[in-house]
């Protein structure tokens, strides 16, 4: 359970930054080189690499080498655990709203 919580902390911490969310949006449809990713930002290559390391640590992206290039792709498995976590809260809120609706209907 502790490892799961740490993984979720890492995922949500990574997603808190708008640059990292945008990087995920870029690599969602296709694998890109770090250079292709960096070209979209007014950041140093080192800064983009730091963002990618944080995303990789959270297991949101996977990096691999092809010759001298490092390629980055989305890892949807990590997003699945975050989605599952959020889904449990969505269900709870829906149940509460249904109860409120029932209460209001009875109170008329």
Jmol script that loads the backbone (N, CA, C; Angstrom):
load data "model"
ATOM      1  N   UNK A   1       0.822  -1.196   0.000  1.00  0.00           N
ATOM      2  CA  UNK A   1       0.000   0.000   0.000  1.00  0.00           C
ATOM      3  C   UNK A   1       0.863   1.256   0.000  1.00  0.00           C
ATOM      4  N   UNK A   2       1.964   1.222   0.757  1.00  0.00           N
ATOM      5  CA  UNK A   2       2.858   2.387   0.808  1.00  0.00           C
ATOM      6  C   UNK A   2       3.449   2.652  -0.564  1.00  0.00           C
ATOM      7  N   UNK A   3       3.868   1.587  -1.246  1.00  0.00           N
ATOM      8  CA  UNK A   3       4.450   1.757  -2.586  1.00  0.00           C
ATOM      9  C   UNK A   3       3.421   2.338  -3.552  1.00  0.00           C
ATOM     10  N   UNK A   4       2.175   1.866  -3.462  1.00  0.00           N
ATOM     11  CA  UNK A   4       1.095   2.380  -4.315  1.00  0.00           C
ATOM     12  C   UNK A   4       0.884   3.861  -4.046  1.00  0.00           C
ATOM     13  N   UNK A   5       0.876   4.245  -2.766  1.00  0.00           N
ATOM     14  CA  UNK A   5       0.692   5.653  -2.401  1.00  0.00           C
ATOM     15  C   UNK A   5       1.844   6.503  -2.908  1.00  0.00           C
ATOM     16  N   UNK A   6       3.065   6.007  -2.774  1.00  0.00           N
ATOM     17  CA  UNK A   6       4.222   6.748  -3.277  1.00  0.00           C
ATOM     18  C   UNK A   6       4.161   6.902  -4.791  1.00  0.00           C
ATOM     19  N   UNK A   7       3.699   5.862  -5.472  1.00  0.00           N
ATOM     20  CA  UNK A   7       3.568   5.935  -6.927  1.00  0.00           C
ATOM     21  C   UNK A   7       2.535   6.985  -7.316  1.00  0.00           C
ATOM     22  N   UNK A   8       1.402   7.002  -6.613  1.00  0.00           N
ATOM     23  CA  UNK A   8       0.379   8.012  -6.907  1.00  0.00           C
ATOM     24  C   UNK A   8       0.903   9.417  -6.615  1.00  0.00           C
ATOM     25  N   UNK A   9       1.634   9.585  -5.518  1.00  0.00           N
ATOM     26  CA  UNK A   9       2.230  10.891  -5.205  1.00  0.00           C
ATOM     27  C   UNK A   9       3.141  11.343  -6.337  1.00  0.00           C
ATOM     28  N   UNK A  10       3.927  10.408  -6.836  1.00  0.00           N
ATOM     29  CA  UNK A  10       4.850  10.715  -7.924  1.00  0.00           C
ATOM     30  C   UNK A  10       4.095  11.095  -9.203  1.00  0.00           C
ATOM     31  N   UNK A  11       3.040  10.363  -9.496  1.00  0.00           N
ATOM     32  CA  UNK A  11       2.238  10.643 -10.698  1.00  0.00           C
ATOM     33  C   UNK A  11       1.589  12.013 -10.598  1.00  0.00           C
ATOM     34  N   UNK A  12       0.874  12.254  -9.499  1.00  0.00           N
ATOM     35  CA  UNK A  12       0.162  13.525  -9.372  1.00  0.00           C
ATOM     36  C   UNK A  12       1.122  14.698  -9.222  1.00  0.00           C
ATOM     37  N   UNK A  13       2.269  14.474  -8.570  1.00  0.00           N
ATOM     38  CA  UNK A  13       3.285  15.524  -8.494  1.00  0.00           C
ATOM     39  C   UNK A  13       3.814  15.876  -9.875  1.00  0.00           C
ATOM     40  N   UNK A  14       4.015  14.866 -10.698  1.00  0.00           N
ATOM     41  CA  UNK A  14       4.476  15.097 -12.070  1.00  0.00           C
ATOM     42  C   UNK A  14       3.438  15.847 -12.885  1.00  0.00           C
ATOM     43  N   UNK A  15       2.189  15.484 -12.707  1.00  0.00           N
ATOM     44  CA  UNK A  15       1.111  16.108 -13.471  1.00  0.00           C
ATOM     45  C   UNK A  15       0.792  17.522 -13.004  1.00  0.00           C
ATOM     46  N   UNK A  16       1.325  17.925 -11.856  1.00  0.00           N
ATOM     47  CA  UNK A  16       1.065  19.274 -11.329  1.00  0.00           C
ATOM     48  C   UNK A  16       1.741  20.359 -12.164  1.00  0.00           C
ATOM     49  N   UNK A  17       2.745  19.985 -12.929  1.00  0.00           N
ATOM     50  CA  UNK A  17       3.489  20.970 -13.716  1.00  0.00           C
ATOM     51  C   UNK A  17       2.930  21.045 -15.138  1.00  0.00           C
ATOM     52  N   UNK A  18       2.598  22.255 -15.610  1.00  0.00           N
ATOM     53  CA  UNK A  18       2.007  22.375 -16.952  1.00  0.00           C
ATOM     54  C   UNK A  18       2.938  21.947 -18.086  1.00  0.00           C
ATOM     55  N   UNK A  19       4.233  22.151 -17.932  1.00  0.00           N
ATOM     56  CA  UNK A  19       5.181  21.711 -18.975  1.00  0.00           C
ATOM     57  C   UNK A  19       5.172  20.200 -19.084  1.00  0.00           C
ATOM     58  N   UNK A  20       5.162  19.524 -17.947  1.00  0.00           N
ATOM     59  CA  UNK A  20       5.155  18.053 -17.986  1.00  0.00           C
ATOM     60  C   UNK A  20       3.836  17.524 -18.552  1.00  0.00           C
ATOM     61  N   UNK A  21       2.734  18.169 -18.215  1.00  0.00           N
ATOM     62  CA  UNK A  21       1.456  17.748 -18.808  1.00  0.00           C
ATOM     63  C   UNK A  21       1.486  17.927 -20.324  1.00  0.00           C
ATOM     64  N   UNK A  22       2.103  19.016 -20.780  1.00  0.00           N
ATOM     65  CA  UNK A  22       2.193  19.253 -22.216  1.00  0.00           C
ATOM     66  C   UNK A  22       3.115  18.241 -22.889  1.00  0.00           C
ATOM     67  N   UNK A  23       4.186  17.870 -22.216  1.00  0.00           N
ATOM     68  CA  UNK A  23       5.076  16.836 -22.771  1.00  0.00           C
ATOM     69  C   UNK A  23       4.293  15.539 -22.949  1.00  0.00           C
ATOM     70  N   UNK A  24       3.487  15.183 -21.954  1.00  0.00           N
ATOM     71  CA  UNK A  24       2.671  13.966 -22.081  1.00  0.00           C
ATOM     72  C   UNK A  24       1.708  14.068 -23.251  1.00  0.00           C
ATOM     73  N   UNK A  25       1.143  15.261 -23.454  1.00  0.00           N
ATOM     74  CA  UNK A  25       0.236  15.469 -24.587  1.00  0.00           C
ATOM     75  C   UNK A  25       0.979  15.253 -25.904  1.00  0.00           C
ATOM     76  N   UNK A  26       2.228  15.719 -25.955  1.00  0.00           N
ATOM     77  CA  UNK A  26       3.023  15.572 -27.186  1.00  0.00           C
ATOM     78  C   UNK A  26       3.347  14.119 -27.490  1.00  0.00           C
ATOM     79  N   UNK A  27       3.762  13.376 -26.470  1.00  0.00           N
ATOM     80  CA  UNK A  27       4.195  11.996 -26.714  1.00  0.00           C
ATOM     81  C   UNK A  27       3.036  11.007 -26.687  1.00  0.00           C
ATOM     82  N   UNK A  28       1.833  11.498 -26.405  1.00  0.00           N
ATOM     83  CA  UNK A  28       0.666  10.614 -26.409  1.00  0.00           C
ATOM     84  C   UNK A  28       0.448   9.919 -27.745  1.00  0.00           C
ATOM     85  N   UNK A  29       0.400  10.675 -28.832  1.00  0.00           N
ATOM     86  CA  UNK A  29       0.128  10.041 -30.127  1.00  0.00           C
ATOM     87  C   UNK A  29       1.298   9.258 -30.712  1.00  0.00           C
ATOM     88  N   UNK A  30       2.543   9.702 -30.403  1.00  0.00           N
ATOM     89  CA  UNK A  30       3.686   9.017 -31.031  1.00  0.00           C
ATOM     90  C   UNK A  30       4.954   9.242 -30.224  1.00  0.00           C
ATOM     91  N   UNK A  31       5.891   8.370 -30.454  1.00  0.00           N
ATOM     92  CA  UNK A  31       7.209   8.453 -29.819  1.00  0.00           C
ATOM     93  C   UNK A  31       7.984   9.629 -30.425  1.00  0.00           C
ATOM     94  N   UNK A  32       8.646  10.408 -29.577  1.00  0.00           N
ATOM     95  CA  UNK A  32       9.430  11.548 -30.037  1.00  0.00           C
ATOM     96  C   UNK A  32      10.827  11.511 -29.433  1.00  0.00           C
ATOM     97  N   UNK A  33      11.767  12.119 -30.137  1.00  0.00           N
ATOM     98  CA  UNK A  33      13.106  12.263 -29.573  1.00  0.00           C
ATOM     99  C   UNK A  33      13.077  13.418 -28.574  1.00  0.00           C
ATOM    100  N   UNK A  34      14.065  13.433 -27.681  1.00  0.00           N
ATOM    101  CA  UNK A  34      14.150  14.522 -26.710  1.00  0.00           C
ATOM    102  C   UNK A  34      14.308  15.854 -27.441  1.00  0.00           C
ATOM    103  N   UNK A  35      15.056  15.871 -28.520  1.00  0.00           N
ATOM    104  CA  UNK A  35      15.227  17.085 -29.315  1.00  0.00           C
ATOM    105  C   UNK A  35      13.911  17.588 -29.886  1.00  0.00           C
ATOM    106  N   UNK A  36      13.076  16.669 -30.380  1.00  0.00           N
ATOM    107  CA  UNK A  36      11.761  17.060 -30.913  1.00  0.00           C
ATOM    108  C   UNK A  36      10.881  17.643 -29.813  1.00  0.00           C
ATOM    109  N   UNK A  37      10.962  17.058 -28.639  1.00  0.00           N
ATOM    110  CA  UNK A  37      10.183  17.574 -27.510  1.00  0.00           C
ATOM    111  C   UNK A  37      10.696  18.956 -27.113  1.00  0.00           C
ATOM    112  N   UNK A  38      12.009  19.085 -26.980  1.00  0.00           N
ATOM    113  CA  UNK A  38      12.622  20.344 -26.531  1.00  0.00           C
ATOM    114  C   UNK A  38      12.339  21.491 -27.493  1.00  0.00           C
ATOM    115  N   UNK A  39      12.173  21.196 -28.772  1.00  0.00           N
ATOM    116  CA  UNK A  39      11.941  22.244 -29.771  1.00  0.00           C
ATOM    117  C   UNK A  39      10.650  23.020 -29.521  1.00  0.00           C
ATOM    118  N   UNK A  40       9.732  22.454 -28.751  1.00  0.00           N
ATOM    119  CA  UNK A  40       8.448  23.113 -28.481  1.00  0.00           C
ATOM    120  C   UNK A  40       8.516  24.104 -27.319  1.00  0.00           C
ATOM    121  N   UNK A  41       9.643  24.191 -26.650  1.00  0.00           N
ATOM    122  CA  UNK A  41       9.719  24.997 -25.431  1.00  0.00           C
ATOM    123  C   UNK A  41      10.859  25.995 -25.483  1.00  0.00           C
ATOM    124  N   UNK A  42      10.670  27.070 -24.772  1.00  0.00           N
ATOM    125  CA  UNK A  42      11.717  28.071 -24.613  1.00  0.00           C
ATOM    126  C   UNK A  42      12.502  27.726 -23.346  1.00  0.00           C
ATOM    127  N   UNK A  43      12.997  26.488 -23.311  1.00  0.00           N
ATOM    128  CA  UNK A  43      13.754  25.965 -22.183  1.00  0.00           C
ATOM    129  C   UNK A  43      15.052  25.378 -22.698  1.00  0.00           C
ATOM    130  N   UNK A  44      16.022  25.252 -21.808  1.00  0.00           N
ATOM    131  CA  UNK A  44      17.255  24.591 -22.203  1.00  0.00           C
ATOM    132  C   UNK A  44      16.980  23.095 -22.374  1.00  0.00           C
ATOM    133  N   UNK A  45      17.850  22.448 -23.102  1.00  0.00           N
ATOM    134  CA  UNK A  45      17.757  21.001 -23.281  1.00  0.00           C
ATOM    135  C   UNK A  45      17.836  20.315 -21.918  1.00  0.00           C
ATOM    136  N   UNK A  46      18.700  20.846 -21.030  1.00  0.00           N
ATOM    137  CA  UNK A  46      18.858  20.278 -19.686  1.00  0.00           C
ATOM    138  C   UNK A  46      17.558  20.382 -18.886  1.00  0.00           C
ATOM    139  N   UNK A  47      16.853  21.504 -19.022  1.00  0.00           N
ATOM    140  CA  UNK A  47      15.587  21.681 -18.302  1.00  0.00           C
ATOM    141  C   UNK A  47      14.540  20.681 -18.796  1.00  0.00           C
ATOM    142  N   UNK A  48      14.481  20.492 -20.101  1.00  0.00           N
ATOM    143  CA  UNK A  48      13.534  19.518 -20.660  1.00  0.00           C
ATOM    144  C   UNK A  48      13.909  18.116 -20.187  1.00  0.00           C
ATOM    145  N   UNK A  49      15.200  17.819 -20.150  1.00  0.00           N
ATOM    146  CA  UNK A  49      15.654  16.513 -19.667  1.00  0.00           C
ATOM    147  C   UNK A  49      15.254  16.289 -18.219  1.00  0.00           C
ATOM    148  N   UNK A  50      15.315  17.332 -17.388  1.00  0.00           N
ATOM    149  CA  UNK A  50      14.884  17.205 -15.991  1.00  0.00           C
ATOM    150  C   UNK A  50      13.395  16.874 -15.912  1.00  0.00           C
ATOM    151  N   UNK A  51      12.597  17.560 -16.723  1.00  0.00           N
ATOM    152  CA  UNK A  51      11.166  17.262 -16.754  1.00  0.00           C
ATOM    153  C   UNK A  51      10.934  15.804 -17.159  1.00  0.00           C
ATOM    154  N   UNK A  52      11.680  15.355 -18.148  1.00  0.00           N
ATOM    155  CA  UNK A  52      11.529  13.968 -18.608  1.00  0.00           C
ATOM    156  C   UNK A  52      11.956  12.969 -17.542  1.00  0.00           C
ATOM    157  N   UNK A  53      12.986  13.287 -16.784  1.00  0.00           N
ATOM    158  CA  UNK A  53      13.419  12.394 -15.699  1.00  0.00           C
ATOM    159  C   UNK A  53      12.332  12.262 -14.640  1.00  0.00           C
ATOM    160  N   UNK A  54      11.666  13.364 -14.334  1.00  0.00           N
ATOM    161  CA  UNK A  54      10.571  13.320 -13.357  1.00  0.00           C
ATOM    162  C   UNK A  54       9.422  12.471 -13.895  1.00  0.00           C
ATOM    163  N   UNK A  55       9.083  12.644 -15.161  1.00  0.00           N
ATOM    164  CA  UNK A  55       8.030  11.842 -15.775  1.00  0.00           C
ATOM    165  C   UNK A  55       8.416  10.365 -15.834  1.00  0.00           C
ATOM    166  N   UNK A  56       9.688  10.105 -16.102  1.00  0.00           N
ATOM    167  CA  UNK A  56      10.164   8.721 -16.162  1.00  0.00           C
ATOM    168  C   UNK A  56      10.139   8.078 -14.777  1.00  0.00           C
ATOM    169  N   UNK A  57      10.531   8.837 -13.768  1.00  0.00           N
ATOM    170  CA  UNK A  57      10.510   8.314 -12.390  1.00  0.00           C
ATOM    171  C   UNK A  57       9.084   7.971 -11.967  1.00  0.00           C
ATOM    172  N   UNK A  58       8.127   8.767 -12.414  1.00  0.00           N
ATOM    173  CA  UNK A  58       6.711   8.507 -12.120  1.00  0.00           C
ATOM    174  C   UNK A  58       6.148   7.405 -13.014  1.00  0.00           C
ATOM    175  N   UNK A  59       6.957   6.905 -13.928  1.00  0.00           N
ATOM    176  CA  UNK A  59       6.586   5.854 -14.875  1.00  0.00           C
ATOM    177  C   UNK A  59       5.484   6.301 -15.837  1.00  0.00           C
ATOM    178  N   UNK A  60       5.468   7.611 -16.106  1.00  0.00           N
ATOM    179  CA  UNK A  60       4.503   8.147 -17.069  1.00  0.00           C
ATOM    180  C   UNK A  60       5.039   8.099 -18.496  1.00  0.00           C
ATOM    181  N   UNK A  61       6.353   8.063 -18.635  1.00  0.00           N
ATOM    182  CA  UNK A  61       6.975   7.914 -19.953  1.00  0.00           C
ATOM    183  C   UNK A  61       8.044   6.830 -19.884  1.00  0.00           C
ATOM    184  N   UNK A  62       8.363   6.318 -21.035  1.00  0.00           N
ATOM    185  CA  UNK A  62       9.436   5.330 -21.177  1.00  0.00           C
ATOM    186  C   UNK A  62      10.430   5.890 -22.178  1.00  0.00           C
ATOM    187  N   UNK A  63      11.711   5.864 -21.802  1.00  0.00           N
ATOM    188  CA  UNK A  63      12.763   6.322 -22.711  1.00  0.00           C
ATOM    189  C   UNK A  63      13.532   5.108 -23.211  1.00  0.00           C
ATOM    190  N   UNK A  64      13.952   5.193 -24.468  1.00  0.00           N
ATOM    191  CA  UNK A  64      14.803   4.139 -25.038  1.00  0.00           C
ATOM    192  C   UNK A  64      15.786   4.794 -25.992  1.00  0.00           C
ATOM    193  N   UNK A  65      16.855   4.104 -26.256  1.00  0.00           N
ATOM    194  CA  UNK A  65      17.881   4.612 -27.165  1.00  0.00           C
ATOM    195  C   UNK A  65      17.723   3.999 -28.540  1.00  0.00           C
ATOM    196  N   UNK A  66      17.942   4.847 -29.546  1.00  0.00           N
ATOM    197  CA  UNK A  66      18.058   4.384 -30.921  1.00  0.00           C
ATOM    198  C   UNK A  66      19.276   5.112 -31.470  1.00  0.00           C
ATOM    199  N   UNK A  67      20.407   4.419 -31.476  1.00  0.00           N
ATOM    200  CA  UNK A  67      21.663   5.062 -31.846  1.00  0.00           C
ATOM    201  C   UNK A  67      22.011   6.112 -30.817  1.00  0.00           C
ATOM    202  N   UNK A  68      22.228   7.329 -31.270  1.00  0.00           N
ATOM    203  CA  UNK A  68      22.534   8.431 -30.360  1.00  0.00           C
ATOM    204  C   UNK A  68      21.288   9.111 -29.821  1.00  0.00           C
ATOM    205  N   UNK A  69      20.152   8.825 -30.420  1.00  0.00           N
ATOM    206  CA  UNK A  69      18.904   9.471 -30.009  1.00  0.00           C
ATOM    207  C   UNK A  69      18.272   8.762 -28.816  1.00  0.00           C
ATOM    208  N   UNK A  70      17.667   9.562 -27.953  1.00  0.00           N
ATOM    209  CA  UNK A  70      16.813   9.007 -26.906  1.00  0.00           C
ATOM    210  C   UNK A  70      15.375   9.301 -27.311  1.00  0.00           C
ATOM    211  N   UNK A  71      14.578   8.255 -27.376  1.00  0.00           N
ATOM    212  CA  UNK A  71      13.181   8.386 -27.770  1.00  0.00           C
ATOM    213  C   UNK A  71      12.297   8.238 -26.543  1.00  0.00           C
ATOM    214  N   UNK A  72      11.217   8.984 -26.532  1.00  0.00           N
ATOM    215  CA  UNK A  72      10.304   9.018 -25.392  1.00  0.00           C
ATOM    216  C   UNK A  72       8.909   8.674 -25.877  1.00  0.00           C
ATOM    217  N   UNK A  73       8.237   7.817 -25.106  1.00  0.00           N
ATOM    218  CA  UNK A  73       6.847   7.496 -25.430  1.00  0.00           C
ATOM    219  C   UNK A  73       6.033   7.452 -24.138  1.00  0.00           C
ATOM    220  N   UNK A  74       4.756   7.614 -24.278  1.00  0.00           N
ATOM    221  CA  UNK A  74       3.835   7.587 -23.156  1.00  0.00           C
ATOM    222  C   UNK A  74       3.733   6.174 -22.608  1.00  0.00           C
ATOM    223  N   UNK A  75       3.610   6.061 -21.298  1.00  0.00           N
ATOM    224  CA  UNK A  75       3.390   4.773 -20.652  1.00  0.00           C
ATOM    225  C   UNK A  75       2.010   4.793 -20.007  1.00  0.00           C
ATOM    226  N   UNK A  76       0.993   4.332 -20.701  1.00  0.00           N
ATOM    227  CA  UNK A  76      -0.375   4.451 -20.194  1.00  0.00           C
ATOM    228  C   UNK A  76      -0.653   3.647 -18.929  1.00  0.00           C
ATOM    229  N   UNK A  77       0.195   2.688 -18.598  1.00  0.00           N
ATOM    230  CA  UNK A  77      -0.028   1.873 -17.402  1.00  0.00           C
ATOM    231  C   UNK A  77      -0.057   2.726 -16.143  1.00  0.00           C
ATOM    232  N   UNK A  78       0.824   3.714 -16.051  1.00  0.00           N
ATOM    233  CA  UNK A  78       0.860   4.579 -14.874  1.00  0.00           C
ATOM    234  C   UNK A  78      -0.408   5.405 -14.775  1.00  0.00           C
ATOM    235  N   UNK A  79      -0.905   5.854 -15.910  1.00  0.00           N
ATOM    236  CA  UNK A  79      -2.136   6.635 -15.895  1.00  0.00           C
ATOM    237  C   UNK A  79      -3.325   5.790 -15.457  1.00  0.00           C
ATOM    238  N   UNK A  80      -3.252   4.490 -15.680  1.00  0.00           N
ATOM    239  CA  UNK A  80      -4.330   3.600 -15.274  1.00  0.00           C
ATOM    240  C   UNK A  80      -4.488   3.610 -13.756  1.00  0.00           C
ATOM    241  N   UNK A  81      -3.385   3.565 -13.015  1.00  0.00           N
ATOM    242  CA  UNK A  81      -3.496   3.568 -11.552  1.00  0.00           C
ATOM    243  C   UNK A  81      -4.062   4.893 -11.054  1.00  0.00           C
ATOM    244  N   UNK A  82      -3.681   5.999 -11.671  1.00  0.00           N
ATOM    245  CA  UNK A  82      -4.228   7.304 -11.283  1.00  0.00           C
ATOM    246  C   UNK A  82      -5.713   7.373 -11.629  1.00  0.00           C
ATOM    247  N   UNK A  83      -6.080   6.855 -12.777  1.00  0.00           N
ATOM    248  CA  UNK A  83      -7.484   6.843 -13.187  1.00  0.00           C
ATOM    249  C   UNK A  83      -8.318   6.004 -12.223  1.00  0.00           C
ATOM    250  N   UNK A  84      -7.804   4.843 -11.833  1.00  0.00           N
ATOM    251  CA  UNK A  84      -8.512   3.985 -10.889  1.00  0.00           C
ATOM    252  C   UNK A  84      -8.731   4.700  -9.559  1.00  0.00           C
ATOM    253  N   UNK A  85      -7.715   5.404  -9.103  1.00  0.00           N
ATOM    254  CA  UNK A  85      -7.809   6.151  -7.851  1.00  0.00           C
ATOM    255  C   UNK A  85      -8.893   7.224  -7.950  1.00  0.00           C
ATOM    256  N   UNK A  86      -8.867   7.986  -9.029  1.00  0.00           N
ATOM    257  CA  UNK A  86      -9.858   9.048  -9.207  1.00  0.00           C
ATOM    258  C   UNK A  86     -11.262   8.484  -9.412  1.00  0.00           C
ATOM    259  N   UNK A  87     -11.352   7.346 -10.051  1.00  0.00           N
ATOM    260  CA  UNK A  87     -12.649   6.713 -10.297  1.00  0.00           C
ATOM    261  C   UNK A  87     -13.348   6.366  -8.985  1.00  0.00           C
ATOM    262  N   UNK A  88     -12.601   5.934  -7.988  1.00  0.00           N
ATOM    263  CA  UNK A  88     -13.216   5.597  -6.704  1.00  0.00           C
ATOM    264  C   UNK A  88     -13.869   6.834  -6.078  1.00  0.00           C
ATOM    265  N   UNK A  89     -13.238   7.991  -6.239  1.00  0.00           N
ATOM    266  CA  UNK A  89     -13.827   9.224  -5.728  1.00  0.00           C
ATOM    267  C   UNK A  89     -15.021   9.676  -6.564  1.00  0.00           C
ATOM    268  N   UNK A  90     -14.965   9.458  -7.852  1.00  0.00           N
ATOM    269  CA  UNK A  90     -16.099   9.803  -8.707  1.00  0.00           C
ATOM    270  C   UNK A  90     -17.320   8.995  -8.297  1.00  0.00           C
ATOM    271  N   UNK A  91     -17.127   7.711  -8.052  1.00  0.00           N
ATOM    272  CA  UNK A  91     -18.239   6.857  -7.645  1.00  0.00           C
ATOM    273  C   UNK A  91     -18.806   7.310  -6.299  1.00  0.00           C
ATOM    274  N   UNK A  92     -17.931   7.645  -5.374  1.00  0.00           N
ATOM    275  CA  UNK A  92     -18.370   8.123  -4.061  1.00  0.00           C
ATOM    276  C   UNK A  92     -19.194   9.400  -4.196  1.00  0.00           C
ATOM    277  N   UNK A  93     -18.722  10.329  -4.996  1.00  0.00           N
ATOM    278  CA  UNK A  93     -19.454  11.583  -5.194  1.00  0.00           C
ATOM    279  C   UNK A  93     -20.801  11.352  -5.879  1.00  0.00           C
ATOM    280  N   UNK A  94     -20.840  10.453  -6.836  1.00  0.00           N
ATOM    281  CA  UNK A  94     -22.109  10.154  -7.497  1.00  0.00           C
ATOM    282  C   UNK A  94     -23.108   9.562  -6.506  1.00  0.00           C
ATOM    283  N   UNK A  95     -22.628   8.677  -5.633  1.00  0.00           N
ATOM    284  CA  UNK A  95     -23.513   8.090  -4.625  1.00  0.00           C
ATOM    285  C   UNK A  95     -24.056   9.171  -3.696  1.00  0.00           C
ATOM    286  N   UNK A  96     -23.203  10.095  -3.302  1.00  0.00           N
ATOM    287  CA  UNK A  96     -23.643  11.176  -2.411  1.00  0.00           C
ATOM    288  C   UNK A  96     -24.650  12.091  -3.111  1.00  0.00           C
ATOM    289  N   UNK A  97     -24.386  12.392  -4.373  1.00  0.00           N
ATOM    290  CA  UNK A  97     -25.327  13.232  -5.115  1.00  0.00           C
ATOM    291  C   UNK A  97     -26.662  12.521  -5.313  1.00  0.00           C
ATOM    292  N   UNK A  98     -26.624  11.213  -5.556  1.00  0.00           N
ATOM    293  CA  UNK A  98     -27.868  10.447  -5.683  1.00  0.00           C
ATOM    294  C   UNK A  98     -28.641  10.473  -4.373  1.00  0.00           C
ATOM    295  N   UNK A  99     -27.945  10.336  -3.253  1.00  0.00           N
ATOM    296  CA  UNK A  99     -28.599  10.393  -1.941  1.00  0.00           C
ATOM    297  C   UNK A  99     -29.214  11.764  -1.703  1.00  0.00           C
ATOM    298  N   UNK A 100     -28.500  12.804  -2.063  1.00  0.00           N
ATOM    299  CA  UNK A 100     -29.022  14.164  -1.915  1.00  0.00           C
ATOM    300  C   UNK A 100     -30.252  14.357  -2.779  1.00  0.00           C
ATOM    301  N   UNK A 101     -30.190  13.863  -4.005  1.00  0.00           N
ATOM    302  CA  UNK A 101     -31.331  13.969  -4.903  1.00  0.00           C
ATOM    303  C   UNK A 101     -32.552  13.256  -4.320  1.00  0.00           C
ATOM    304  N   UNK A 102     -32.337  12.043  -3.788  1.00  0.00           N
ATOM    305  CA  UNK A 102     -33.431  11.293  -3.163  1.00  0.00           C
ATOM    306  C   UNK A 102     -34.007  12.066  -1.988  1.00  0.00           C
ATOM    307  N   UNK A 103     -33.154  12.621  -1.161  1.00  0.00           N
ATOM    308  CA  UNK A 103     -33.578  13.394  -0.004  1.00  0.00           C
ATOM    309  C   UNK A 103     -34.416  14.595  -0.444  1.00  0.00           C
ATOM    310  N   UNK A 104     -33.932  15.311  -1.439  1.00  0.00           N
ATOM    311  CA  UNK A 104     -34.662  16.491  -1.917  1.00  0.00           C
ATOM    312  C   UNK A 104     -36.009  16.117  -2.501  1.00  0.00           C
ATOM    313  N   UNK A 105     -36.085  15.006  -3.195  1.00  0.00           N
ATOM    314  CA  UNK A 105     -37.363  14.536  -3.766  1.00  0.00           C
ATOM    315  C   UNK A 105     -38.351  14.194  -2.657  1.00  0.00           C
ATOM    316  N   UNK A 106     -37.874  13.573  -1.596  1.00  0.00           N
ATOM    317  CA  UNK A 106     -38.750  13.202  -0.468  1.00  0.00           C
ATOM    318  C   UNK A 106     -39.195  14.427   0.307  1.00  0.00           C
ATOM    319  N   UNK A 107     -38.399  15.483   0.272  1.00  0.00           N
ATOM    320  CA  UNK A 107     -38.691  16.692   1.058  1.00  0.00           C
ATOM    321  C   UNK A 107     -39.707  17.602   0.393  1.00  0.00           C
ATOM    322  N   UNK A 108     -40.086  17.344  -0.818  1.00  0.00           N
ATOM    323  CA  UNK A 108     -41.025  18.219  -1.550  1.00  0.00           C
ATOM    324  C   UNK A 108     -42.396  18.170  -0.956  1.00  0.00           C
TER     325      UNK A 108
END
end "model"
wireframe off; spacefill off
backbone 0.3
color backbone group
